[in-house]
Amino acid sequence: MLAGASISLLFLKCGKPMGESPQHTEPRTQPVTAPADEDCEPRKNDFQCEIRKGESDPLSVTFDPMSCGYCGDSVRQVLSDAGTPPVMDMDSGITTQAVTERPSETPENCPVDFHCGNGRRDFRRTYGSWIEPLADSGPDAGYVLGTRTITESIQDCPGDTRQNGHGGSGGGAPVEDEPLPLRQTASAWNCPSFVAPSQQVDMVDMHSNSVWSALSRIHGAINSNAAALRQALGAGATDRVVIRLNIRVEPRGYMSLNSISASCENRPCGDSQAIINATQLSLNGLVMGAPEMECFWTLTIRVPNA
């Protein structure tokens, strides 16, 4: 199971709110200050982000993305005494939201939500991100870890765009928007010495910059070298190619590649050295939150078409 897997909580029953008359749909301008009831089941979309009830965890059945946000929603969440809807600064293109309980996002713990305003124009730059369920994923689909590839334009991020493409606050010619590829990553976490599988334990902080750094580096190496990788594996430009990585995480959090393999059209292809040579993949220098035991992080990534 993923670290930080869905939180199982027991709540006392509480009265349901009485029916209300229809309300106007204009954007809310005043903070929501109604106090959270600790004895009630979680209520979604109330702009009260209650961590104890699992509302800030994308892997929880009680996740409340509207009230808590998440890393990858293109909104900077800021800790406050009262929650509010997201607000965009039209001059900079930056969107912020006040949230309760959940710690503030920063460029270090959520770089993807700070790409706009980082002083450079991002062009096909890959960031680690939570990915919301796709429209055709089925009723049981949930949020997954993955990456977003971002190209900024002067319309959506004017502060980072200049005619010469080097960032800054100046203007510049419009840049044609491109679709933002969403790369879903099947992910599993296993600690052989952990003998209490029924206990919910956060082995690593899945919101940490180290996790985003690892995902970004791995996806970047695979995506940037997709054509060379397919050639090394003997796969066609449109064949379904999947890379499976098993990463060893030492008790102190240091990461190393335990194994890597590939399948082409659901059959094994190539070998580990061919994959590493084609992608130039290295995990040197990557460290995640210390699990204090030896663990293995398995990632399954589909190679984009060449």
C-alpha positions in Angstrom: 0.0 0.0 0.0 1.1 3.6 -0.5 2.5 5.4 2.4 -0.2 7.6 3.8 -2.9 5.1 2.6 -6.6 5.9 3.2 -7.3 6.7 6.8 -9.9 4.6 8.5 -11.8 6.7 11.1 -14.8 6.2 13.4 -17.1 9.1 14.0 -20.0 9.7 16.3 -23.3 10.2 14.6 -24.5 13.8 14.5 -27.6 15.5 13.2 -27.9 16.2 9.5 -28.3 19.9 8.5 -31.9 21.0 7.8 -32.8 21.7 4.2 -31.8 25.1 2.9 -33.3 27.4 0.3 -31.3 27.8 -3.0 -28.4 30.1 -2.6 -26.8 32.5 -5.2 -23.7 31.2 -6.9 -21.6 34.3 -6.9 -18.0 33.7 -5.6 -17.8 33.8 -1.9 -15.9 36.8 -0.6 -16.1 36.3 3.1 -14.1 33.7 5.0 -16.1 30.7 6.3 -15.8 30.9 10.0 -18.2 28.2 11.2 -16.4 26.1 13.8 -15.8 22.4 12.9 -17.6 19.9 15.0 -15.1 17.3 16.1 -17.9 14.8 16.8 -19.5 14.9 13.3 -18.7 13.0 10.2 -16.7 15.1 7.7 -18.6 17.4 5.5 -17.1 18.0 2.1 -17.0 21.5 0.4 -17.5 23.4 3.7 -14.0 25.1 3.6 -13.1 23.5 6.9 -10.0 21.3 6.3 -10.0 18.8 9.2 -6.9 16.6 9.2 -8.1 14.3 11.9 -11.0 13.2 9.7 -8.7 12.5 6.7 -9.9 15.4 4.7 -6.4 16.5 3.7 -5.2 13.1 2.5 -5.7 12.4 -1.3 -5.7 8.7 -0.5 -8.5 8.9 2.1 -12.1 8.1 1.3 -13.0 11.3 3.2 -10.6 13.5 1.2 -12.1 17.0 0.6 -10.1 18.7 -2.3 -12.3 21.8 -2.3 -11.7 22.6 1.4 -8.1 21.4 1.7 -6.6 21.5 -1.8 -3.7 19.3 -2.8 -0.2 19.5 -4.3 -0.9 19.6 -8.0 -4.2 21.6 -8.1 -2.4 24.8 -9.3 -3.4 26.6 -6.1 -1.1 27.6 -3.3 -2.7 26.6 0.0 -1.9 28.9 3.0 -2.7 28.0 6.6 -5.2 30.3 8.1 -7.8 30.5 10.9 -10.6 30.4 8.3 -11.0 28.7 5.0 -11.8 30.5 1.7 -12.3 29.6 -1.9 -9.2 30.0 -4.2 -8.5 33.6 -5.4 -6.5 34.5 -8.5 -4.2 37.5 -8.8 -4.9 38.6 -12.4 -1.6 40.5 -12.7 0.6 37.5 -11.9 -1.7 34.5 -12.6 -1.0 33.1 -9.1 -3.9 31.5 -7.3 -4.0 31.1 -3.5 -6.4 29.7 -1.0 -6.7 30.0 2.8 -7.1 26.6 4.5 -7.5 25.5 8.1 -5.2 23.0 9.8 -3.3 21.9 6.7 0.3 23.3 6.6 1.1 26.0 4.1 2.5 24.9 0.7 5.9 26.2 -0.2 8.2 26.0 -3.2 10.1 23.3 -1.3 7.2 21.0 -0.4 5.1 21.6 -3.5 7.1 23.0 -6.4 4.4 22.2 -9.0 2.0 24.8 -7.5 4.7 27.4 -7.4 5.8 27.1 -11.1 4.0 30.3 -11.8 6.1 33.0 -10.1 9.4 31.1 -10.0 11.1 33.8 -12.2 11.5 31.6 -15.3 9.3 30.5 -18.1 8.7 26.8 -17.8 8.7 25.0 -21.1 7.8 21.3 -21.0 9.1 21.1 -17.5 8.1 18.0 -15.4 6.9 18.2 -11.8 5.8 15.6 -9.4 2.1 15.9 -8.6 -1.0 14.3 -7.3 -3.3 13.5 -10.2 -7.1 13.6 -9.9 -9.1 10.7 -11.3 -9.5 10.8 -15.0 -13.0 11.1 -16.4 -12.9 7.5 -17.8 -11.2 5.9 -14.8 -14.3 4.3 -13.4 -16.3 4.9 -10.2 -13.6 3.4 -7.8 -10.7 5.4 -9.2 -8.9 7.7 -6.8 -6.1 10.2 -6.7 -2.7 8.8 -7.7 0.9 10.0 -7.7 2.3 11.1 -11.1 3.7 14.1 -12.9 2.5 17.1 -14.8 4.5 18.6 -17.7 4.0 22.3 -17.8 4.5 24.9 -20.5 3.8 28.5 -19.3 2.3 31.2 -21.6 1.9 34.9 -21.1 -1.8 34.5 -20.6 -1.7 32.1 -17.7 1.6 33.2 -16.1 2.6 36.7 -17.3 5.1 37.3 -14.5 7.4 34.5 -15.8 7.2 35.2 -19.5 9.4 37.4 -21.6 9.9 37.5 -25.3 13.4 36.0 -25.0 11.9 33.1 -22.9 14.2 33.6 -19.9 11.6 34.7 -17.4 11.1 38.0 -15.6 8.3 40.5 -15.3 8.3 41.8 -18.8 5.8 41.2 -21.6 6.3 39.1 -24.7 4.7 37.4 -27.6 2.0 34.8 -26.7 3.1 31.2 -26.4 0.7 28.7 -27.8 -0.7 26.5 -25.0 0.0 22.8 -25.1 -1.9 20.0 -23.4 -0.4 19.2 -20.0 0.5 15.5 -20.1 -0.6 13.7 -16.9 1.6 10.7 -16.2 0.0 8.3 -13.7 2.3 6.2 -11.6 1.2 2.9 -10.1 3.0 2.9 -6.7 3.4 0.4 -3.9 5.3 0.4 -0.6 6.6 -2.6 1.2 8.7 -2.9 4.4 9.5 -6.6 5.0 10.2 -6.2 8.7 7.0 -4.4 9.4 4.9 -7.0 11.2 1.7 -5.0 11.9 0.1 -4.7 8.4 -3.3 -3.7 9.9 -1.8 -0.6 11.5 -1.8 2.6 9.5 1.7 4.1 9.4 3.1 6.9 7.4 6.5 5.5 6.4 7.3 8.7 4.4 5.7 12.0 3.9 4.1 11.7 0.4 3.7 15.5 0.3 7.5 16.1 0.7 9.7 17.7 -1.8 11.9 14.5 -1.8 9.0 12.4 -3.2 8.3 15.0 -5.9 12.0 15.2 -6.7 12.2 11.4 -7.1 9.1 11.3 -9.3 10.3 14.2 -11.4 13.7 12.8 -12.0 12.4 9.3 -12.9 9.7 10.5 -15.2 12.0 13.1 -16.7 14.6 10.5 -17.6 12.0 8.2 -19.1 10.0 10.8 -20.9 12.9 12.7 -22.3 14.5 9.5 -23.7 11.4 7.7 -24.8 12.6 7.2 -28.4 16.0 6.0 -27.4 14.5 3.7 -24.8 12.1 2.2 -27.2 14.9 1.5 -29.7 17.0 -0.1 -27.0 14.1 -2.4 -26.1 13.3 -3.2 -29.7 9.8 -1.7 -29.3 7.8 0.2 -32.0 6.9 3.9 -31.6 3.4 3.1 -30.5 3.8 -0.2 -28.7 2.7 -0.3 -25.1 6.0 -0.1 -23.1 5.9 -0.2 -19.3 8.9 0.3 -17.0 8.9 -1.2 -13.5 11.3 0.1 -10.9 12.0 -1.3 -7.4 13.7 1.3 -5.3 15.4 0.4 -2.0 14.9 3.0 0.8 17.4 2.6 3.6 16.3 3.2 7.2 17.7 6.8 7.0 15.9 7.5 3.8 18.6 7.1 1.2 17.3 5.7 -2.1 19.0 3.3 -4.5 17.7 1.4 -7.5 17.2 -2.3 -6.5 15.9 -3.5 -9.9 14.4 -2.2 -13.1 12.7 -4.1 -15.9 10.5 -3.5 -19.0 7.6 -5.1 -20.8 6.6 -4.4 -24.4 3.1 -5.3 -25.3 2.8 -7.2 -22.0 5.9 -9.3 -22.7 9.4 -8.9 -21.1 11.8 -7.0 -23.2 15.3 -5.7 -22.9 17.4 -5.8 -19.7 18.2 -3.5 -16.8 21.4 -2.2 -18.3 19.8 -1.3 -21.6 17.1 0.7 -19.8 19.7 2.5 -17.6 21.9 3.3 -20.6 19.1 4.6 -22.7 17.6 6.8 -20.0 20.7 7.7 -18.0 18.6 7.2 -14.9 20.4 7.7 -11.6 19.0 8.1 -8.0 22.2 9.5 -6.6 21.5 12.2 -4.0 17.8 11.4 -3.5 16.7 11.0 0.1 13.1 10.8 1.4 11.7 10.9 4.9 13.5 8.3 7.0 11.2 5.2 7.4 13.6 3.9 10.1 13.5 0.4 8.5 14.4 -1.0 5.1 11.6 -0.5 2.7 11.0 -0.9 -1.0 9.1 1.5 -3.3 7.8 0.0 -6.5 6.8 2.2 -9.4 5.2 1.2 -12.7 5.4 3.8 -15.4 4.2 3.7 -19.0 6.6 5.1 -21.6 5.1 7.8 -23.8 4.9 7.1 -27.5 7.9 8.3 -29.4 
